[in-house]
Amino acid sequence: GQRLGQGRDNVKKYFEENQKLSDEIEEQVRANADKLYAKTISPRASAAKPLAAESAAPKTAEKQVGNVPPRSKPVNIDIEADDE
């Protein structure tokens, strides 16, 4: 347990002064780089949907626009225009 200096600049300076430690840390990071980007799967994650199910047309009469899902209930709007 040796503590490194606080702050980015202090750590950079420490690594420049202690090249052996810097090389050791770099080697460990490169050896485990694949673990940094590995995705973890949650046990509650749902199974992937087949492509056919995603590309199927919506069963409702409303069209889906962009990424906005169709409304569950039709909206009844009554508009009266004044011609005065």
C-alpha atoms as a printed R data frame, in Angstrom:
   type eleno elety resid chain resno       x       y       z
1  ATOM     1    CA   GLY     A     1   0.000   0.000   0.000
2  ATOM     2    CA   GLN     A     2   1.776   3.027  -1.234
3  ATOM     3    CA   ARG     A     3  -0.487   6.050  -1.695
4  ATOM     4    CA   LEU     A     4  -0.284   8.112  -4.837
5  ATOM     5    CA   GLY     A     5  -0.549  11.881  -4.775
6  ATOM     6    CA   GLN     A     6  -3.955  13.506  -4.963
7  ATOM     7    CA   GLY     A     7  -4.931  15.005  -8.283
8  ATOM     8    CA   ARG     A     8  -4.246  14.161 -11.887
9  ATOM     9    CA   ASP     A     9  -1.123  16.293 -12.272
10 ATOM    10    CA   ASN     A    10   0.485  14.890  -9.124
11 ATOM    11    CA   VAL     A    11  -0.116  11.308 -10.281
12 ATOM    12    CA   LYS     A    12   1.303  12.081 -13.735
13 ATOM    13    CA   LYS     A    13   4.402  13.567 -12.110
14 ATOM    14    CA   TYR     A    14   4.720  10.530  -9.798
15 ATOM    15    CA   PHE     A    15   4.542   8.113 -12.745
16 ATOM    16    CA   GLU     A    16   7.184  10.119 -14.632
17 ATOM    17    CA   GLU     A    17   9.481   9.868 -11.610
18 ATOM    18    CA   ASN     A    18   8.706   6.162 -11.029
19 ATOM    19    CA   GLN     A    19   8.851   4.609 -14.503
20 ATOM    20    CA   LYS     A    20   9.026   1.030 -13.123
21 ATOM    21    CA   LEU     A    21   5.663   1.399 -11.346
22 ATOM    22    CA   SER     A    22   4.176   3.112 -14.402
23 ATOM    23    CA   ASP     A    23   5.273   0.220 -16.653
24 ATOM    24    CA   GLU     A    24   3.904  -2.355 -14.188
25 ATOM    25    CA   ILE     A    25   0.485  -0.677 -14.044
26 ATOM    26    CA   GLU     A    26   0.368  -0.299 -17.833
27 ATOM    27    CA   GLU     A    27   1.155  -4.009 -18.247
28 ATOM    28    CA   GLN     A    28  -1.641  -4.997 -15.842
29 ATOM    29    CA   VAL     A    29  -4.147  -2.702 -17.563
30 ATOM    30    CA   ARG     A    30  -3.290  -4.051 -21.023
31 ATOM    31    CA   ALA     A    31  -3.497  -7.657 -19.773
32 ATOM    32    CA   ASN     A    32  -7.017  -7.023 -18.451
33 ATOM    33    CA   ALA     A    33  -8.271  -4.609 -21.133
34 ATOM    34    CA   ASP     A    34 -10.802  -7.140 -22.423
35 ATOM    35    CA   LYS     A    35 -12.487  -7.162 -18.997
36 ATOM    36    CA   LEU     A    36 -12.978  -3.401 -19.080
37 ATOM    37    CA   TYR     A    37 -15.423  -3.595 -21.968
38 ATOM    38    CA   ALA     A    38 -17.131  -6.901 -21.154
39 ATOM    39    CA   LYS     A    39 -20.874  -6.507 -20.754
40 ATOM    40    CA   THR     A    40 -22.475  -8.107 -17.748
41 ATOM    41    CA   ILE     A    41 -25.815  -9.820 -18.186
42 ATOM    42    CA   SER     A    42 -28.415  -9.238 -15.529
43 ATOM    43    CA   PRO     A    43 -30.336 -12.344 -14.448
44 ATOM    44    CA   ARG     A    44 -33.508 -10.300 -14.940
45 ATOM    45    CA   ALA     A    45 -32.627  -9.323 -18.504
46 ATOM    46    CA   SER     A    46 -35.239 -10.312 -21.037
47 ATOM    47    CA   ALA     A    47 -34.446 -12.587 -23.938
48 ATOM    48    CA   ALA     A    48 -33.764 -10.997 -27.299
49 ATOM    49    CA   LYS     A    49 -36.740 -10.655 -29.612
50 ATOM    50    CA   PRO     A    50 -36.517 -12.282 -33.030
51 ATOM    51    CA   LEU     A    51 -36.122  -9.864 -35.928
52 ATOM    52    CA   ALA     A    52 -39.394 -11.022 -37.475
53 ATOM    53    CA   ALA     A    53 -41.325  -9.896 -34.402
54 ATOM    54    CA   GLU     A    54 -39.724  -6.452 -34.481
55 ATOM    55    CA   SER     A    55 -40.402  -5.859 -38.160
56 ATOM    56    CA   ALA     A    56 -44.028  -7.003 -38.046
57 ATOM    57    CA   ALA     A    57 -46.570  -4.282 -38.845
58 ATOM    58    CA   PRO     A    58 -48.506  -2.815 -35.916
59 ATOM    59    CA   LYS     A    59 -51.892  -4.460 -35.399
60 ATOM    60    CA   THR     A    60 -53.660  -1.165 -34.678
61 ATOM    61    CA   ALA     A    61 -55.015   1.162 -37.333
62 ATOM    62    CA   GLU     A    62 -52.701   3.966 -36.182
63 ATOM    63    CA   LYS     A    63 -49.383   4.423 -37.937
64 ATOM    64    CA   GLN     A    64 -46.211   4.493 -35.918
65 ATOM    65    CA   VAL     A    65 -44.164   7.616 -36.608
66 ATOM    66    CA   GLY     A    66 -40.434   7.556 -35.806
67 ATOM    67    CA   ASN     A    67 -39.669   6.031 -32.430
68 ATOM    68    CA   VAL     A    68 -42.980   7.121 -30.916
69 ATOM    69    CA   PRO     A    69 -45.247   4.157 -30.153
70 ATOM    70    CA   PRO     A    70 -48.905   4.368 -31.217
71 ATOM    71    CA   ARG     A    71 -51.347   5.601 -28.580
72 ATOM    72    CA   SER     A    72 -53.255   2.977 -26.658
73 ATOM    73    CA   LYS     A    73 -56.544   4.928 -26.940
74 ATOM    74    CA   PRO     A    74 -57.702   7.117 -29.820
75 ATOM    75    CA   VAL     A    75 -57.906  10.789 -28.883
76 ATOM    76    CA   ASN     A    76 -61.209  12.567 -29.492
77 ATOM    77    CA   ILE     A    77 -60.614  16.258 -30.215
78 ATOM    78    CA   ASP     A    78 -63.486  18.595 -31.057
79 ATOM    79    CA   ILE     A    79 -62.338  21.860 -32.629
80 ATOM    80    CA   GLU     A    80 -64.653  24.731 -33.456
81 ATOM    81    CA   ALA     A    81 -63.381  27.573 -35.609
82 ATOM    82    CA   ASP     A    82 -64.675  31.116 -35.225
83 ATOM    83    CA   ASP     A    83 -64.989  32.899 -38.571
84 ATOM    84    CA   GLU     A    84 -65.346  36.394 -37.169
